[in-house]
Amino acid sequence: MIGRIAGRIDYRGEDHVLIDVGGVGYLVYVSARTLATLPGPGEAAALYTDLLVREDLLQLFGFTSLVEKEWHRLLMSVQGIGAKASMAILGTLGADGVSRAIALGDMNAVKAAKGVGPKTAQRIVLELKDKAPMVMAMASVGTRAGAPNPEPPAEGEVIEVTQEPATNPSISNPAAQSEALSALTNLGYAPAEAAAAVAEAITADPEVTTPGLIRAALKLLAPKG
């Protein structure tokens, strides 16, 4: 499938952009938040993409980061959540905001998105809460569609991918601690309490991966009741 597009913006709509890739125009739907970050017509842009295939429809959705794309994929896996609702949630909260809301079980933040009711928001939080540490670990890597690659693609290149990037790698302990600490501070925890939780969690399991370390630290930081 088409995993990333790099080209020049031909025009911008209310919920999409047309990207010219070597003379071929790709209509890419984006969230309001992503649209606001994109340049104007004639400027170069790059987006990670996800192709929605239905019997009578092909739609390409674009994202500025792999984290945003991953949340779109996970949100779409929840019953009752289609592409429109997913893009509304991402447009309202952003990728980091979705990570924060779901990791903390904040259904009120999720239901702030247009068209998302309280029952749907609750379902999203319950079904995806265990996935949040994995996605937060991706965020600590900081991969963005516009970031330079070791071997940059030529202008106007469409990159075909057949496999999603690994999202749960085993990482060395110093890196895991740093990435977990970054993810927890992004959630609003004070650096001192985040560091204490990370230290306690990694002492209990020195071989833990980044997602596992984030999950364990969140449990330690959860209110005791």
C-alpha contacts under 8 A as a table, 3 or more apart, distances in Angstrom:
res1	aa1	res2	aa2	distance
1	M	50	D	7.93
1	M	51	L	6.95
1	M	160	E	5.59
1	M	161	V	5.69
1	M	162	T	6.17
2	I	5	I	7.49
2	I	49	T	6.46
2	I	50	D	6.96
2	I	51	L	6.89
2	I	158	V	6.97
2	I	159	I	6.13
2	I	160	E	4.69
2	I	161	V	6.18
3	G	48	Y	5.74
3	G	49	T	4.96
3	G	50	D	6.32
3	G	158	V	8.00
3	G	159	I	6.02
3	G	160	E	5.61
3	G	161	V	5.36
4	R	46	A	7.19
4	R	47	L	5.64
4	R	48	Y	4.19
4	R	49	T	5.20
4	R	145	A	7.52
4	R	158	V	6.27
4	R	159	I	5.36
4	R	160	E	7.23
5	I	21	V	7.71
5	I	46	A	5.53
5	I	47	L	5.44
5	I	48	Y	6.43
5	I	49	T	7.01
5	I	156	G	7.78
5	I	157	E	6.58
5	I	158	V	4.87
5	I	159	I	6.37
6	A	19	I	7.91
6	A	21	V	6.90
6	A	44	A	7.40
6	A	45	A	5.83
6	A	46	A	4.20
6	A	47	L	6.63
6	A	155	E	6.57
6	A	156	G	5.53
6	A	157	E	5.70
6	A	158	V	6.41
7	G	19	I	5.90
7	G	20	D	5.54
7	G	21	V	4.88
7	G	22	G	7.55
7	G	44	A	5.58
7	G	45	A	5.73
7	G	46	A	6.50
7	G	155	E	6.06
7	G	156	G	4.41
7	G	157	E	6.88
8	R	19	I	5.43
8	R	20	D	5.21
8	R	21	V	6.87
8	R	41	P	7.38
8	R	42	G	5.68
8	R	43	E	5.34
8	R	44	A	4.27
8	R	45	A	5.81
8	R	156	G	7.46
9	I	12	R	7.40
9	I	17	V	6.82
9	I	18	L	5.86
9	I	19	I	4.45
9	I	20	D	6.09
9	I	39	P	7.74
9	I	40	G	6.83
9	I	41	P	4.87
9	I	42	G	5.39
9	I	43	E	5.76
9	I	44	A	6.33
9	I	45	A	6.62
10	D	17	V	7.49
10	D	18	L	5.37
10	D	19	I	5.59
10	D	20	D	6.01
10	D	25	G	7.85
10	D	41	P	5.12
10	D	42	G	5.99
11	Y	17	V	5.84
11	Y	18	L	5.43
11	Y	19	I	7.51
11	Y	40	G	7.56
11	Y	41	P	5.23
12	R	16	H	6.18
12	R	17	V	4.43
12	R	18	L	6.51
12	R	40	G	7.44
12	R	41	P	7.05
13	G	16	H	5.02
13	G	17	V	5.74
14	E	32	A	7.91
15	D	29	Y	5.77
15	D	30	V	5.73
15	D	31	S	6.47
15	D	32	A	6.56
15	D	35	L	7.32
16	H	27	L	6.77
16	H	28	V	5.40
16	H	29	Y	4.07
16	H	30	V	5.37
16	H	35	L	7.45
17	V	27	L	5.90
17	V	28	V	5.42
17	V	29	Y	6.52
17	V	30	V	7.53
17	V	35	L	7.96
18	L	25	G	5.95
18	L	26	Y	5.43
18	L	27	L	4.53
18	L	28	V	6.20
19	I	25	G	5.43
19	I	26	Y	5.15
19	I	27	L	6.54
19	I	28	V	7.39
19	I	45	A	7.91
20	D	23	G	5.77
20	D	24	V	5.49
20	D	25	G	4.44
20	D	26	Y	6.40
20	D	156	G	7.22
21	V	24	V	5.15
21	V	25	G	6.15
21	V	26	Y	7.25
21	V	155	E	7.89
21	V	156	G	4.25
21	V	157	E	6.31
21	V	158	V	7.09
22	G	155	E	7.98
22	G	156	G	4.93
22	G	157	E	7.22
27	L	59	Q	7.97
27	L	60	L	6.81
28	V	59	Q	7.42
28	V	60	L	5.02
28	V	61	F	5.23
28	V	62	G	5.75
29	Y	59	Q	7.53
29	Y	60	L	6.14
29	Y	61	F	4.59
29	Y	62	G	5.91
30	V	34	T	6.04
30	V	35	L	6.10
30	V	61	F	5.82
30	V	62	G	5.20
30	V	63	F	6.71
30	V	87	M	7.07
31	S	34	T	5.19
31	S	35	L	6.11
31	S	87	M	5.07
31	S	88	A	6.64
31	S	90	L	6.46
31	S	91	G	4.79
32	A	35	L	5.04
32	A	36	A	6.26
32	A	87	M	8.00
32	A	88	A	7.84
32	A	91	G	4.99
32	A	92	T	7.86
33	R	36	A	5.25
33	R	37	T	6.80
33	R	90	L	7.48
33	R	91	G	4.74
33	R	92	T	7.23
33	R	94	G	6.79
34	T	37	T	5.29
34	T	38	L	6.70
34	T	63	F	6.78
34	T	64	T	6.66
34	T	91	G	7.14
35	L	38	L	5.37
38	L	45	A	6.97
39	P	43	E	5.96
39	P	44	A	7.47
39	P	45	A	7.15
40	G	43	E	5.83
45	A	146	G	7.10
46	A	64	T	7.52
46	A	145	A	5.56
46	A	146	G	5.36
47	L	62	G	5.47
47	L	63	F	5.32
47	L	64	T	5.31
47	L	65	S	7.58
47	L	145	A	5.10
47	L	146	G	7.08
48	Y	62	G	5.57
48	Y	63	F	5.05
48	Y	64	T	6.21
48	Y	65	S	6.58
48	Y	66	L	6.82
48	Y	69	K	7.08
48	Y	145	A	5.68
49	T	60	L	6.47
49	T	61	F	5.39
49	T	62	G	4.47
49	T	63	F	6.14
49	T	69	K	7.29
50	D	60	L	5.80
50	D	61	F	5.23
50	D	62	G	6.61
50	D	69	K	7.28
51	L	58	L	6.99
51	L	59	Q	5.82
51	L	60	L	4.59
51	L	61	F	6.35
52	L	57	L	7.88
52	L	58	L	5.74
52	L	59	Q	5.09
52	L	60	L	6.22
52	L	61	F	7.65
53	V	57	L	6.20
53	V	58	L	4.92
53	V	59	Q	6.78
54	R	57	L	4.94
54	R	58	L	6.23
62	G	69	K	7.69
63	F	66	L	7.23
63	F	68	E	5.95
63	F	69	K	5.68
63	F	145	A	7.56
64	T	68	E	6.93
64	T	69	K	7.96
64	T	144	R	5.81
64	T	145	A	5.22
64	T	146	G	7.23
65	S	68	E	5.35
65	S	69	K	6.46
65	S	142	G	7.98
65	S	143	T	6.09
65	S	144	R	4.20
65	S	145	A	5.45
66	L	69	K	4.94
66	L	70	E	5.97
66	L	138	M	7.62
66	L	143	T	6.39
66	L	144	R	6.48
66	L	145	A	7.49
67	V	70	E	5.03
67	V	71	W	6.21
67	V	95	A	6.35
67	V	135	V	6.29
67	V	136	M	7.80
67	V	138	M	6.26
67	V	139	A	5.90
68	E	71	W	5.24
68	E	72	H	6.28
68	E	90	L	7.42
68	E	94	G	7.54
68	E	95	A	4.90
69	K	72	H	5.08
69	K	73	R	6.34
70	E	73	R	5.07
70	E	74	L	6.21
70	E	135	V	7.17
71	W	74	L	4.99
71	W	75	L	5.86
71	W	95	A	7.02
71	W	98	V	7.71
71	W	135	V	7.56
72	H	75	L	5.16
72	H	76	M	6.08
72	H	83	A	7.81
72	H	86	S	5.88
72	H	87	M	7.27
72	H	90	L	7.66
73	R	76	M	5.25
73	R	77	S	6.52
74	L	77	S	5.10
74	L	78	V	7.06
74	L	128	L	7.40
75	L	78	V	5.54
75	L	81	I	6.47
75	L	82	G	7.99
75	L	86	S	5.90
75	L	124	I	7.14
75	L	128	L	7.95
76	M	79	Q	7.60
76	M	81	I	5.36
76	M	82	G	5.57
76	M	83	A	6.52
76	M	86	S	6.52
77	S	81	I	7.28
78	V	81	I	5.64
78	V	123	R	7.56
78	V	124	I	6.41
78	V	127	E	7.20
80	G	120	T	7.36
81	I	84	K	7.88
81	I	85	A	5.78
81	I	86	S	6.48
82	G	85	A	5.49
82	G	86	S	6.19
83	A	86	S	5.06
83	A	87	M	6.10
84	K	87	M	5.30
84	K	88	A	6.19
85	A	88	A	4.95
85	A	89	I	6.21
85	A	113	A	7.90
85	A	114	K	7.57
85	A	115	G	6.63
85	A	116	V	6.89
86	S	89	I	5.20
86	S	90	L	6.25
87	M	90	L	5.06
87	M	91	G	5.80
88	A	91	G	4.99
88	A	92	T	6.08
88	A	113	A	5.67
88	A	114	K	6.12
88	A	115	G	7.82
89	I	92	T	5.19
89	I	93	L	6.04
89	I	94	G	7.52
89	I	98	V	7.60
89	I	110	V	6.65
89	I	112	A	7.97
89	I	113	A	5.01
89	I	114	K	7.53
90	L	93	L	5.31
90	L	94	G	4.67
90	L	95	A	6.06
90	L	98	V	6.92
91	G	94	G	5.66
91	G	113	A	7.92
92	T	112	A	7.39
92	T	113	A	5.64
93	L	96	D	7.33
93	L	97	G	4.62
93	L	98	V	5.73
93	L	109	A	7.75
93	L	110	V	7.72
93	L	113	A	7.81
94	G	97	G	5.12
94	G	98	V	6.20
95	A	98	V	5.20
95	A	99	S	6.31
96	D	99	S	5.05
96	D	100	R	6.18
96	D	139	A	7.98
96	D	186	N	7.88
97	G	100	R	5.03
97	G	101	A	6.02
98	V	101	A	5.13
98	V	102	I	6.02
98	V	110	V	7.42
99	S	102	I	5.48
99	S	103	A	5.91
99	S	132	A	5.84
99	S	135	V	7.28
99	S	136	M	6.53
100	R	103	A	5.27
100	R	104	L	6.06
100	R	186	N	7.85
100	R	187	L	5.34
101	A	104	L	5.36
101	A	105	G	5.87
101	A	106	D	4.72
101	A	107	M	6.94
101	A	109	A	6.18
101	A	110	V	6.77
101	A	125	V	7.90
102	I	105	G	4.89
102	I	106	D	6.10
102	I	107	M	7.45
102	I	124	I	7.77
102	I	125	V	5.16
102	I	128	L	6.82
102	I	129	K	5.34
102	I	132	A	6.49
103	A	106	D	7.79
103	A	125	V	7.95
103	A	129	K	5.44
103	A	130	D	7.69
103	A	132	A	5.45
103	A	133	P	7.29
104	L	129	K	7.93
105	G	125	V	5.68
105	G	126	L	7.55
105	G	129	K	6.93
106	D	109	A	5.68
106	D	110	V	6.92
106	D	125	V	7.33
107	M	110	V	5.04
107	M	111	K	6.15
107	M	118	P	7.27
107	M	121	A	5.30
107	M	122	Q	5.54
107	M	125	V	6.30
108	N	111	K	5.22
108	N	112	A	6.40
108	N	118	P	7.55
108	N	121	A	7.48
109	A	112	A	5.34
109	A	113	A	7.76
110	V	113	A	6.07
110	V	116	V	7.45
110	V	121	A	5.55
111	K	114	K	7.53
111	K	116	V	5.06
111	K	117	G	5.59
111	K	118	P	5.83
111	K	120	T	7.72
111	K	121	A	5.27
112	A	116	V	7.17
113	A	116	V	5.73
116	V	120	T	6.14
116	V	121	A	6.37
117	G	120	T	5.36
117	G	121	A	6.10
118	P	121	A	5.00
118	P	122	Q	6.06
119	K	122	Q	5.10
119	K	123	R	6.21
120	T	123	R	5.04
120	T	124	I	6.21
121	A	124	I	5.12
121	A	125	V	6.33
122	Q	125	V	5.24
122	Q	126	L	6.14
123	R	126	L	5.20
123	R	127	E	5.96
124	I	127	E	5.36
124	I	128	L	5.89
124	I	129	K	7.97
125	V	128	L	5.43
125	V	129	K	5.45
126	L	129	K	5.69
127	E	130	D	7.46
128	L	131	K	5.14
128	L	132	A	6.58
129	K	132	A	5.44
130	D	133	P	6.83
130	D	215	R	7.78
131	K	134	M	5.52
131	K	135	V	6.61
132	A	135	V	5.22
132	A	136	M	6.01
133	P	136	M	4.95
133	P	137	A	6.12
133	P	211	P	4.81
133	P	212	G	7.15
133	P	214	I	5.53
133	P	215	R	5.61
134	M	137	A	5.21
134	M	138	M	6.66
134	M	167	T	6.60
134	M	168	N	6.35
134	M	210	T	7.74
134	M	211	P	4.63
134	M	212	G	7.82
135	V	138	M	5.04
135	V	139	A	6.44
135	V	167	T	7.28
135	V	211	P	7.83
136	M	139	A	4.91
136	M	140	S	6.49
136	M	183	A	5.97
136	M	211	P	7.41
137	A	140	S	5.27
137	A	141	V	6.98
137	A	167	T	7.80
137	A	168	N	7.87
137	A	179	E	6.63
137	A	180	A	6.99
137	A	183	A	7.09
137	A	210	T	5.99
137	A	211	P	5.62
137	A	214	I	7.80
138	M	141	V	5.43
138	M	142	G	7.06
138	M	143	T	7.81
138	M	167	T	6.39
139	A	142	G	5.21
139	A	143	T	7.30
139	A	183	A	7.55
140	S	179	E	5.31
140	S	180	A	7.73
140	S	182	S	6.64
140	S	183	A	6.42
141	V	179	E	7.65
143	T	147	A	6.93
144	R	147	A	5.27
148	P	152	P	6.38
149	N	152	P	4.86
149	N	153	P	7.81
153	P	157	E	6.23
154	A	157	E	5.68
161	V	164	E	7.47
166	A	169	P	6.53
168	N	209	T	7.62
168	N	210	T	7.73
168	N	211	P	6.77
169	P	209	T	7.06
169	P	210	T	7.84
170	S	208	V	7.90
170	S	209	T	5.17
170	S	210	T	7.36
171	I	175	A	6.54
171	I	176	A	6.03
171	I	209	T	5.90
171	I	210	T	6.81
172	S	175	A	5.58
172	S	176	A	6.19
172	S	209	T	7.90
173	N	176	A	4.91
173	N	177	Q	6.09
173	N	206	P	7.17
173	N	207	E	7.04
173	N	208	V	7.61
173	N	209	T	7.66
174	P	177	Q	5.21
174	P	178	S	6.26
175	A	178	S	5.10
175	A	179	E	6.04
176	A	179	E	5.20
176	A	180	A	5.95
176	A	209	T	6.37
176	A	210	T	4.64
176	A	213	L	7.30
177	Q	180	A	5.18
177	Q	181	L	6.02
177	Q	198	V	6.58
177	Q	199	A	7.82
177	Q	202	I	7.82
177	Q	210	T	7.26
177	Q	213	L	7.60
178	S	181	L	5.18
178	S	182	S	6.18
179	E	182	S	5.07
179	E	183	A	6.19
179	E	210	T	6.84
180	A	183	A	5.08
180	A	184	L	6.18
180	A	198	V	7.09
180	A	210	T	6.14
180	A	211	P	7.70
180	A	213	L	6.51
180	A	214	I	5.27
181	L	184	L	5.19
181	L	185	T	6.18
181	L	191	P	7.52
181	L	194	A	6.11
181	L	195	A	6.21
181	L	198	V	6.81
182	S	185	T	5.32
182	S	186	N	6.17
183	A	186	N	5.12
183	A	187	L	6.48
183	A	214	I	7.57
184	L	187	L	5.03
184	L	188	G	6.77
184	L	189	Y	5.90
184	L	194	A	6.10
184	L	214	I	7.42
184	L	218	L	7.96
185	T	188	G	5.10
185	T	189	Y	4.89
185	T	190	A	6.21
185	T	191	P	6.02
185	T	194	A	6.74
186	N	189	Y	7.31
189	Y	193	E	6.78
189	Y	194	A	5.99
190	A	193	E	5.52
190	A	194	A	6.07
191	P	194	A	5.08
191	P	195	A	5.90
192	A	195	A	5.19
192	A	196	A	6.24
193	E	196	A	5.08
193	E	197	A	6.22
193	E	221	L	7.91
194	A	197	A	5.22
194	A	198	V	6.16
194	A	217	A	7.57
194	A	221	L	7.82
195	A	198	V	5.11
195	A	199	A	6.03
196	A	199	A	5.13
196	A	200	E	6.17
197	A	200	E	5.15
197	A	201	A	6.06
197	A	217	A	5.04
197	A	218	L	7.81
197	A	220	L	6.11
197	A	221	L	6.68
198	V	201	A	5.10
198	V	202	I	6.09
198	V	213	L	6.87
198	V	214	I	7.52
198	V	216	A	7.92
198	V	217	A	5.41
199	A	202	I	5.35
199	A	203	T	6.11
200	E	203	T	5.19
200	E	204	A	6.46
200	E	217	A	7.82
201	A	204	A	5.27
201	A	205	D	6.51
201	A	213	L	6.40
201	A	216	A	5.83
201	A	217	A	5.84
201	A	220	L	7.92
202	I	205	D	4.96
202	I	206	P	4.98
202	I	207	E	7.64
202	I	208	V	6.76
202	I	213	L	6.68
203	T	206	P	5.65
205	D	208	V	5.54
208	V	212	G	5.86
208	V	213	L	5.94
209	T	212	G	5.26
209	T	213	L	6.02
210	T	213	L	5.03
210	T	214	I	6.21
211	P	214	I	5.18
211	P	215	R	6.19
212	G	215	R	5.06
212	G	216	A	6.11
213	L	216	A	5.14
213	L	217	A	6.07
214	I	217	A	5.14
214	I	218	L	6.09
215	R	218	L	5.20
215	R	219	K	6.42
216	A	219	K	5.21
216	A	220	L	6.46
217	A	220	L	5.04
217	A	221	L	6.17
218	L	221	L	4.99
218	L	222	A	6.01
219	K	222	A	5.17
